[in-house]
Amino acid sequence: MRVYNFSPGPSALPLPVLEKAAAEMTDVNGTGQSVMEMSHRSKDFKPIIDKADALIRELMCIPTNYKVLFLQGGASLQFSMIPLNLAAGDRPGQGKKASYIDTGVWADKAAKEASKYAEVEVKASSKDKAYTYIPDAPPPSADDAYYHITLNNTIVGTKWDKLPNTGSVPLVTDASSNILSEPIDVSKFGLIYAGAQKNLGPAGTTIIIIREDLIKKVPDWIPMMLRYDIHAAEGSMYNTPPCYGIYIIMLVLEWLKNLGGVEVMGKLNREKAKLFYDYLDASDMFYSPVQKEYRSLMNIPFITTEQNEAKKTEIETRFVKEAAAAGLINLAGHRLVGGMRASIYNAMPIEGVKALINFMEKFEKK
Ligand SMILES: *Cc1c(COP(=O)(O)O)cnc(C)c1O
């Protein structure tokens, strides 16, 4: 029996995608091979990566002056690759300036890693209120190489609605947990990156959407595997790409297109999130700690109103356990935040959200 999986990542994938991959496991497209067995440079694999590229361009309306790269290392490797490619100096330790906004654990990690290679300034932070809001974004410094934000904050459940105006300074964003969840205007960004394991496919594969003028020759000391110019020139095949991950992403994109694309998915996601937030706002037992105007559509943390710490922990532990027994799994909050969290990515059907609300109503009564 399939469960409703509310995991923040790796997360549920659409069942039709898994079924198609299973049916094609030993023989894809009449090639007599599994995608895992193919040469990445063969005529058998080329249509798969080409289709993934074409579909993501179509679904996200990516302008022609952007490249899409299918790399490895997760979103976390981008924390290093971005400063190394956009801001590195002729020698380590001589980097250019870059601005970061600190909206949570991932944003903070990105800034800390970048500060090894660039002169990072954290321009604003919402740490003062446990990251439960998105701070006002000050303008960039004139000589910033780029300006970094985390578009959706997976752990605390906030998202940017109004993008900062960075003028001619390229806006760079981590969209790992909200890529393809609703329309975004790619032309507002210099670079968008996302680990695949939330809305796209298997962990490890990473998508980078980069404006071509930002793909530049970089200082010689930067490792070949960490250079956008090398990966772009080689069509994401400088070395063996994560072929099977790219194939699953292609199937997920195909599934999304058949559903009507990102516009339709955005409407559905808003409907799902509204149902759940409306329930939380009316509940006497659970609430959302996030300020209303900054609430994520994808990750929804919730806390019990119980004030006694020991009792609270006991209730939360029981909640997560009983929910799992009812087929609603992975509802524990992040270890740094506590409480509970429901991640309702694209692959979570509205029935899953309704089942969760139903369970919570019963739990509340008990
Ligand atoms: C999950 C996540 C990451 C980490 O991704 P990895 O692929 O594990 O490196 C980074 N940023 C955000 C916003 C995430 O949700």
PDBQT file of the ligand as one rigid body, heavy atoms in Angstrom, charges set to zero:
ROOT
HETATM    1  C1  LIG A 401      17.070  20.368   0.578  1.00  0.00    +0.000 C 
HETATM    2  C2  LIG A 401      17.627  21.726   0.399  1.00  0.00    +0.000 A 
HETATM    3  C3  LIG A 401      19.014  21.950   0.247  1.00  0.00    +0.000 A 
HETATM    4  C4  LIG A 401      20.025  20.829   0.327  1.00  0.00    +0.000 C 
HETATM    5  O1  LIG A 401      20.023  20.084  -0.820  1.00  0.00    +0.000 OA
HETATM    6  P1  LIG A 401      21.124  18.937  -1.060  1.00  0.00    +0.000 P 
HETATM    7  O2  LIG A 401      20.733  18.429  -2.399  1.00  0.00    +0.000 OA
HETATM    8  O3  LIG A 401      20.994  17.959   0.038  1.00  0.00    +0.000 OA
HETATM    9  O4  LIG A 401      22.450  19.603  -1.064  1.00  0.00    +0.000 OA
HETATM   10  C5  LIG A 401      19.433  23.235   0.020  1.00  0.00    +0.000 A 
HETATM   11  N1  LIG A 401      18.575  24.267  -0.039  1.00  0.00    +0.000 NA
HETATM   12  C6  LIG A 401      17.247  24.096   0.126  1.00  0.00    +0.000 A 
HETATM   13  C7  LIG A 401      16.332  25.267   0.039  1.00  0.00    +0.000 C 
HETATM   14  C8  LIG A 401      16.740  22.818   0.340  1.00  0.00    +0.000 A 
HETATM   15  O5  LIG A 401      15.419  22.645   0.494  1.00  0.00    +0.000 OA
ENDROOT
TORSDOF 0
